[in-house]
Amino acid sequence: MKRVRKLGYLFKEGVRNMITHGFMSFAAICVTVACLVIIGSFSSILYNLSNMVHTLERQNQVTAYVIYGYDEQTAKTVETAIRKLDNVEEANFESGAVAGRRFIDQQGGGEAYEGIDEDTFAHRIIITLKDNSKMAETKALLEQIHGVDHVNAREELADGFMTIQKVLNIASAAIILILLIVSLFMISNTIKLAMYDRRDEIGIMKMVGATNRFIRFPYVIEGFLIGIIAATLAFFIDWGIYNLIANQIQNVDALKLFEIVSFKDRLLLPMVATFGFAGLFVGVFGSVMSIRKFLDV
């Protein structure tokens, strides 16, 4: 019971500190909200771009052509062997007749293709890989399978997608790090101002035997509250902005080719975790950073 009362007192002191330095607390919250909104917006953009890249990667399929002359039953044994490879996610058999009809339809048909026998096309296996960065290695393994004549794999396209993904990851990490540092700086300065105003009081508390933990806790609570308030506001602002932009994109026919994921279905929990962690980190760590030198009395 005594410990509960003590914690209640320290918590109230933290709230009082934040209210006493209302303008600086408000400024710290506003700057942190702005930084977190930018972090959240950039993260959601990155997620959508990564999702688009992943979709394009899946469309960059590998085609293994079966030796011409194999009947369908024999050709399907090649498909079974391909499915056993570790990096193969999907392998779909396509008969020569189906491939021939699809080719003719794509060319618009007409008299020029009337003499083409659909059965002159070889059977093929359409393959989706789990990891396109291993396309070259997988292609080599496919070519070793008995019954495979040759393999068509666009390795340069896969390398291009990998490069785009790396650039996105590096850019996002750099921007998020810079914005977190700005938020830390603002909250740290707010806590420093509060402690500077009460430096004499802190000195007296130290002399009468107050522990560093007892003195530190209210300021940690202040930073915690600033971080949580900023994270909550930033989360709902970012959610609203995301839905507004997503709806605008979906209403423009030319932009419908961009697949925008649903915030509620795909991003809600990851964003809650991201904003919660960022708010706690900049709030608590920012306050801890600013307290140390004031405790050396």
C-alpha positions, 0 to 999 in steps of 0.5 A, a space after each residue: 500500500 505504501 509503495 502504491 501511494 509512493 508511485 501515485 505521488 511520483 506519477 502526479 509529480 510527473 503530470 504536474 511537471 508537464 502542466 507547469 511547463 505547458 508551452 514547452 510540453 505542447 511544443 514537444 508534443 507538436 514536434 513529436 507528432 509531426 515527426 511520427 506522422 512523417 515516420 508513419 506516412 513514410 512507413 506506409 508508403 514503403 509498405 505499399 511500394 514493397 507490396 507492389 515490388 513483391 507483386 511484380 516479383 511474383 509476376 516475374 516467373 520462370 518458364 521451364 520448357 519440356 523436351 518436345 515430343 513428350 506426351 502430357 503424362 510424361 511431361 507432368 512427371 517433370 512438373 512433379 520433379 520441379 515442385 520438389 526444389 526448395 526455392 519453388 513456391 508454385 509450379 503449374 503445368 501448361 500443355 503445348 495446345 493451351 500455350 498455342 491457343 494463348 499465343 494465337 489469341 495474343 497475336 489477334 488470330 487471323 489468316 496468318 496463324 491458320 496454318 499453325 498447329 497448336 500441338 507444335 508448341 512444347 509443354 511447359 511448366 510456369 514456376 513462381 519462386 519463393 526468393 527471386 534473388 536465388 533465380 540463377 541458382 534455381 535456373 541451374 537446378 531446373 536445367 539439370 532435371 531430366 526432361 527439361 529442354 531449356 529454361 527462360 528466366 529474366 534474371 536481370 529483372 529480378 536483380 532490378 527488383 532487388 536493387 529497388 527494395 534495397 534502396 527503399 530500405 536504406 532510404 526509409 531507415 535513414 529518414 526514420 532515424 533522423 526523425 527519431 533523433 529530432 523527437 528525442 532532442 525536443 523531448 530531452 530539451 523539455 525535460 532539461 528545462 523542467 529540471 533546470 527550474 527545479 535544480 535547487 529543489 533537486 539539490 535539497 532532495 539529494 542532501 536529505 537522502 532522496 535516491 536518484 530513482 525517486 528524483 528521476 521517476 517524475 521526469 521519466 513519467 513526464 517524458 512518457 506522457 509526452 511520448 504517448 500523447 504524441 504517438 496517439 495523436 500521430 496514429 489517428 492523424 496518419 490513419 486519416 491521411 492514409 485513408 483520404 489519399 487511398 480513396 483519392 487514388 482509387 477514384 482516379 482511373 489512371 491510378 487504379 493500377 497502384 494497389 493500395 492496401 487497406 489500413 484497417 486490414 493490413 496496417 492497423 496492428 503494425 502501425 499501433 506497434 510502431 507508433 507505440 514503440 516510437 512514442 515510448 522510446 522518444 519519451 522515456 529515453 529522451 527524458 533519461 538522457 536529459 536527467 543524468 547531469 542534474 543528478 550529479 549534485 
